[in-house]
Structure formats: structure tokens, C-alpha cells
């Protein structure tokens, strides 16, 4: 049972990597513009992130410290202050995007302008962090995040065809707009492999008090957990390719992206898409905020 609970850490981390404002938009754009041909980029990003997370978890389990704390210990505070400043800036920018993504999701559900939801969403993140603990956040976000499997259900019910899906994992040159294809490839990897995910994962391993006996758990958590997020992102791409591609819809708003759910979920399409987007972005906002706290504490040597 403990190993199953630990697996939730990987699922929670993967939500921040694959099921958030940037990943959903890039997957939807890639599918609508290039069909299945960019599935390989999601697969590559999954392998990169899972491998890095496994290494970060291994350091945490054996060394009882995150990479941030290890760098500070080995190279000193004056060296660590440079990556600290860089990552905090990135975290603030990402947190802004995720809060905005959650606000857009609420706007899709209520019809009230997203700008009115920015402060309430930020307050909700703060309240959860203030009154909750790591276990509540980990299990809660992990369980609620299962709603993002709507993308997988939609793709499965649209019957994409195994041959076409397999072909999408083989990198090929597009027959049009090579620059856009390359941009989306890089965007998919960049939106997935974020530094905060690795430090958050390692910090979670420390919170869970992993030891050398948990190294197999670490590997399973890293690869199966990231595999969850990867499957959801691929479901988004495949659904967009089947529904939006033939209509030549170039996704520029989340309202346009939500149309991919209409053939499968009918009147529930916008609601399910908004909930998936909102849960993913809210989970990522919680992760990023927690990571900023971990990062400061580990850099300054606070317990």
C-alpha cells in the first residue's frame, strides 16, 4: 500500500509537467496542425523527465538531500545563489501562467471574465498550502488529477488506428511549415522538462523519508508517474488531430481547444475540458509554490 501511495508523488509531479497550461496548448496545437507526427516529441520529453526525476529521487533517497542542498553543500552558498535566482524567476513566471490557466478554466465554467478569478485562485493555492500538509496535497491533487484522463478516453473512443499512432512515434520531416514543426517540437520538450519538477520530486522523496530500500519504488514512481502525464498529453494530441485537424482549426484559444471534446462528450465537452485544464493548472501552481519554498529552505540551510 505504501508503494502505491508513493506512486501518487509521480502522478502529482507529472501533472505539473504534462497536464498544465503550456503542455495542453502545445499538444493541442501540434495535433491540429501536424496530426500524429509529433507524438515522438512527447515520448522523448517523457524519457528525459523520467530519467532526470529518477536520478533526483536516487540522490534524495541515498544522500537525504535534494540536488539544491547537495550543490550548496559541495560548491557553497555563493555558487548556489546563481541557480537559485534563475529558478525563482522561472518559478514566478510559471506560477503566473498556471494561475492564469486556472482562471481561464473557471471562466469557461462560469462565463465570468478570467481576470476576476486570478486573485481568488491565488488565494486558494495559498490556503491549501497554509492549512494542508504534503500528504494531503500529494494525495488530493493526485486523485482529482485523474479527471485529466478525459483526454485519453476521448482519444480511445475516436478510434485513431494503431498504425497511425505507432507511426507518430517515428520522427519524420513534415511536408509543410518546417519552422512551425520545429518550434512545436522544442515547445513540447521545453514545456515538459522544467527544473522545478526535479527539485519538487526530490523534496517529496525527502518528505516521504525514502531510503536505499525505496530505490525500486523511486524507479517505478518516476517512470510510471511520468507515464501517466505523458499518456494524457498524447491523448490531447491525438484527439486534436482527429477532431480539429480535418477542420483546419489552428488552436489559438482554449475555447477552440475545447471543441476537440464535442464529438465524444457532447454537451459536457466544455465542462470536462475546463475541469481538466483547471485541475492541471491548479496542481502545477501548488507544485511550483511548494518548490519555491523548498528551494529557499534548501539553499539557506533551513529545516
Protein Blocks (a to p, Z undefined) as FASTA:
>chain_A
ZZmmmmmmmmmmmmmmmmcfklmmmmmmmmmmnojmlmmmmmmmmmmmmmmmmmmmmmmm
mnopafklmmmmmnojklmmmmmmmmmmmmmmmmmmmmmmmmmmmmmmnopafklmmmmm
mmmmmmmmmmmcfklmmmmmmmmmmmmmmmmmmmmmnonojklmmmmmpccddfehkllm
mmmmmmmmmmmmgfklmmmmmmmmmmnopafklmmmmmmmmmmmmmmmmmmmmmmmmmmm
mmmmmnopacfbfklmmmmmmmmnmmmmmmmmmmmmmmmmmmmmmmmmmmmmmmmmmmno
pZZ
